[in-house]
Amino acid sequence: MSELFSPLKIKNIEFRNRIAVSPMCEYSSVDGFASDWHLVHLGSRAVGGAGLVITEATAVSPEGRISPGDLGIWKDDHIEKLKQITDFIHEHGAVAGVQLAHAGRKASHEVPWKGNKQIPSNSENGWKALAPSPVPFSETEEAPLELDKAGIEKIKADFKAAAARAFKAGFKVIEIHAAHGYLIHEFYSPLSNHRTDEYGGSFENRIRLLLEVIAAVKESWPAENPLFVRISSIDWTEGGWTADDSVNLAKKLKEAGVDLIDCSSGGNILAKIPLKPGYQVEFAERVRKESGIMTGAVGLITEAEQANEIIKSEQADIVLLARELLRDPYFPLRAAHQLGQEIKWPVQYERAKW
């Protein structure tokens, strides 16, 4: 058996292989509701053979959305459609996961095909962004509102309530989004956190919100279900968050009961990133080896042999594919063929097997 298609058990959940659908924003919701687009988009990747299918960044509050088109899980009314989606994913052999997110200072933006510019907070479709410090993402944008203690408590309560809804909606994995310059990353990165209270300054203070969010989520999330965290492993900027910081954080997250760290990078400021195939895999490998926690590798993983080698060489425990799975929802079926691995196809598609 190829390593990529070996099963992986985390707590009580078994994944049929090591291929995960990375969260990818679709910007196709109204008032946070999932739609048939999400059913087809996510469901087709389950039919296509992925082991884990994770929703796009799913906002825990209206003000936590990146755009007005973001998927949400801030009210009970969102559960019904999400449950239809998770049922379909599970029916076709994959595991449904949800990424819980808050956009922080990167909130209130147009969807990409409308220019991706910030929507002014005083306009009809805009709202005031929240952040650890009143520092805008770029000099052309409004400064966000600095969160006070009450605001921080609301953030934690929103994540806790969202986790409870995620369970009711049938999700079996939660991933807390703490990467890409969104709220939790903004707190732990010194580039965006200029606070002088217990949430700012030292490493321990800057990671405090993430640890408290994890504790809040665990109050609502079954202990036997996996809990992932996505981090930005490095800010790619002098004076920012470093790979050493990520290793130290990983040790704390393992102690806090996190099962796997999804190791991405960047996004907190405009930085030059050295893009190349597998450019972020080294972070997953280092975090895994130096902290002992399971990791997920991401970043320009596009080939079956490439993905298999990541697992075979123990650089990571899963690979998360994004754009490649947009181009080809059936990448896992094709990858299995290329690796000489026999896997089960949907009965409706059996006649098309190689």
Residue pairs with C-beta under 8 A, 6 or more apart in sequence:
1 341
2 308
2 336
2 339
2 340
2 341
3 18
3 308
3 311
3 312
4 17
4 18
4 19
4 304
4 307
4 308
4 311
4 312
4 319
4 335
4 339
4 341
5 16
5 17
5 18
5 336
5 339
5 341
5 343
6 17
6 18
6 311
7 14
7 15
7 16
7 17
7 51
8 14
8 15
8 17
8 18
8 51
8 317
8 318
9 15
10 226
10 259
10 260
10 294
11 223
11 224
11 225
11 226
11 259
12 224
12 225
13 95
13 172
13 173
13 225
13 226
15 51
15 52
15 95
15 318
16 51
16 93
16 94
17 49
17 50
17 51
17 332
17 343
18 51
18 307
18 311
18 317
18 318
18 319
19 49
19 50
19 51
19 52
19 307
19 318
19 319
19 321
19 331
19 332
19 335
20 50
20 51
20 52
20 53
20 54
20 97
20 296
20 318
20 319
20 320
20 321
21 42
21 45
21 50
21 52
21 53
21 54
21 320
21 321
21 322
21 325
22 54
22 298
22 320
22 321
22 322
22 325
23 54
23 55
23 56
23 57
23 99
23 175
23 177
23 230
24 56
24 322
24 326
25 56
25 57
25 66
25 67
25 70
25 71
26 37
26 38
26 41
26 56
26 69
26 71
27 66
27 67
27 69
27 70
27 111
27 112
27 113
28 35
28 37
28 38
28 69
29 35
29 38
29 69
29 70
29 71
29 72
30 69
31 72
32 59
32 62
32 65
32 70
32 71
32 72
32 73
32 74
32 75
32 78
33 72
33 77
33 78
33 81
34 71
34 78
34 81
34 82
34 85
35 81
38 55
38 71
38 81
38 85
39 81
39 84
39 85
39 88
42 53
42 55
42 85
42 88
42 89
42 96
43 85
43 88
43 89
43 92
44 329
45 53
45 94
45 325
45 329
46 53
46 88
46 89
46 92
46 93
46 94
46 96
47 92
47 329
47 330
47 346
47 349
48 325
48 328
48 329
48 330
48 331
48 332
48 333
49 93
49 94
49 330
49 331
49 332
49 333
49 336
49 343
49 345
50 94
50 325
50 332
51 94
51 95
51 318
51 332
52 94
52 95
52 97
52 173
52 318
53 89
53 94
53 95
53 96
53 97
54 97
54 98
54 99
54 173
54 175
54 320
55 71
55 85
55 96
55 97
55 98
55 99
56 70
56 71
56 99
57 66
57 70
57 71
57 99
57 101
57 103
57 177
57 182
58 70
58 71
58 72
58 73
58 98
58 99
58 100
58 101
58 162
59 65
59 66
59 70
59 71
59 72
59 73
59 74
59 101
59 102
59 103
60 72
60 73
60 74
60 100
60 101
60 102
60 155
60 158
60 159
60 161
60 162
61 74
61 102
61 154
61 155
61 158
62 72
62 74
62 127
63 107
63 127
63 128
63 129
63 130
64 74
64 101
64 102
64 103
64 104
64 107
64 158
64 183
65 72
65 103
65 107
65 108
66 103
66 106
66 107
66 109
66 182
67 108
67 109
67 110
67 111
68 111
68 119
68 125
69 111
70 103
72 78
73 79
73 82
73 98
73 100
73 162
73 165
73 166
73 169
74 158
74 161
74 162
76 165
78 165
78 169
79 165
79 168
79 169
82 98
82 169
82 170
82 171
83 168
83 169
83 170
85 96
86 96
86 169
86 170
86 171
86 172
87 170
89 95
89 96
90 96
90 170
90 172
92 346
93 344
95 172
95 173
96 170
96 171
96 172
96 173
97 171
97 172
97 173
97 174
97 175
97 228
98 166
98 169
98 171
98 173
98 174
98 175
99 174
99 175
99 176
99 177
99 230
100 159
100 162
100 163
100 166
100 174
100 175
100 176
100 177
100 217
101 177
101 182
102 130
102 155
102 158
102 159
102 177
102 182
102 183
102 184
103 129
103 182
103 183
104 129
104 130
104 131
104 132
104 144
104 181
104 182
104 183
104 184
104 185
104 186
105 129
105 130
105 131
105 135
105 136
105 137
105 141
105 144
105 181
105 183
105 186
105 192
106 129
106 137
106 181
106 182
107 127
107 129
107 130
107 144
108 118
108 119
108 121
108 126
108 127
108 128
108 129
109 116
109 117
109 118
109 119
110 116
110 117
110 118
110 119
118 126
118 140
118 141
118 142
119 125
119 126
119 127
120 126
120 142
121 127
121 128
121 129
121 142
128 142
128 144
128 145
129 142
129 144
129 145
130 144
130 145
130 147
130 151
130 155
130 183
131 144
131 145
131 146
131 147
131 183
131 186
131 192
132 146
132 147
132 183
132 186
132 187
132 192
132 193
132 194
132 195
132 199
132 200
132 209
133 146
133 186
133 192
133 193
133 194
133 195
133 200
134 143
134 144
134 145
134 146
135 143
135 144
135 192
135 194
136 142
136 143
136 144
137 181
137 269
138 270
145 151
146 195
147 155
152 199
152 209
155 183
155 209
155 213
156 209
156 212
156 213
156 216
157 216
159 176
159 213
159 216
159 217
160 216
160 217
160 219
160 220
161 220
163 174
163 216
163 217
163 219
163 220
163 221
164 220
164 221
166 174
166 221
167 220
167 221
167 222
167 225
172 225
172 226
173 225
173 226
173 227
173 228
174 217
174 221
174 225
174 226
174 227
174 228
175 228
175 229
175 230
175 262
176 184
176 210
176 213
176 214
176 217
176 227
176 228
176 229
176 230
177 184
177 230
178 184
178 185
178 188
178 210
178 229
178 230
178 231
178 232
179 185
179 230
179 231
179 232
179 262
179 264
179 265
179 267
180 230
180 232
180 264
180 266
180 267
180 268
181 189
181 192
181 232
181 266
181 267
181 268
181 269
182 267
184 209
184 210
184 213
185 192
185 231
185 232
185 241
185 267
185 268
186 192
186 193
186 268
187 193
187 199
187 206
187 207
187 208
187 209
187 210
188 206
188 207
188 209
188 210
188 241
188 245
188 249
189 206
189 232
189 235
189 240
189 241
189 268
190 206
190 239
190 240
190 241
191 235
191 237
191 239
191 240
191 241
191 268
191 269
192 268
192 269
193 199
193 200
193 206
194 200
195 201
195 205
197 205
198 205
198 208
199 205
199 206
199 208
199 209
200 206
203 245
203 248
207 249
207 252
210 229
210 249
210 253
211 252
211 253
211 256
214 227
214 229
214 253
214 256
214 257
214 258
215 256
217 227
218 227
218 257
221 227
226 259
226 260
227 257
227 258
227 259
228 258
228 259
228 260
228 261
228 262
228 296
229 253
229 258
229 260
229 261
229 262
230 261
230 262
230 263
230 264
231 246
231 249
231 261
231 262
231 263
231 264
232 241
232 264
232 265
232 266
232 267
232 268
233 241
233 243
233 246
233 263
233 264
233 265
233 280
233 283
233 284
233 287
234 240
234 241
234 242
234 243
234 246
234 265
234 266
234 283
235 241
235 242
235 265
235 266
235 268
235 269
235 271
236 265
236 266
236 271
236 272
236 273
237 269
237 271
240 268
240 269
241 268
243 283
243 286
246 263
246 283
246 286
246 287
247 286
247 287
247 290
247 291
250 261
250 287
250 290
250 291
250 293
251 291
251 293
253 261
253 293
254 291
254 292
254 293
258 293
259 293
259 294
260 293
260 294
260 295
260 296
260 317
260 318
261 284
261 287
261 293
261 294
261 295
261 296
262 295
262 296
262 298
262 320
263 280
263 283
263 284
263 287
263 295
263 296
263 297
263 298
263 316
264 280
264 298
264 299
265 273
265 280
265 283
265 299
266 273
273 279
275 300
276 300
277 300
277 301
277 302
277 303
277 306
278 297
278 299
278 300
278 301
278 306
278 310
279 299
279 300
280 297
280 298
280 299
281 297
281 299
281 301
281 310
281 315
281 316
282 315
284 295
284 296
284 297
284 298
284 310
284 315
284 316
285 295
285 297
285 314
285 315
285 316
287 293
287 295
288 294
288 295
288 314
288 315
288 316
288 317
294 317
294 318
295 316
295 317
296 316
296 317
296 318
296 319
296 320
297 310
297 315
297 316
297 318
297 319
297 320
298 319
298 320
298 321
298 322
301 307
301 310
301 319
301 320
301 321
301 324
302 321
302 323
302 324
304 331
304 334
304 335
304 336
304 338
304 339
305 338
305 339
307 319
307 321
307 335
308 335
308 339
310 316
310 319
311 317
311 318
311 319
321 331
324 331
325 331
328 334
332 343
333 343
333 345
335 341
336 342
336 343
337 354
345 352
345 353
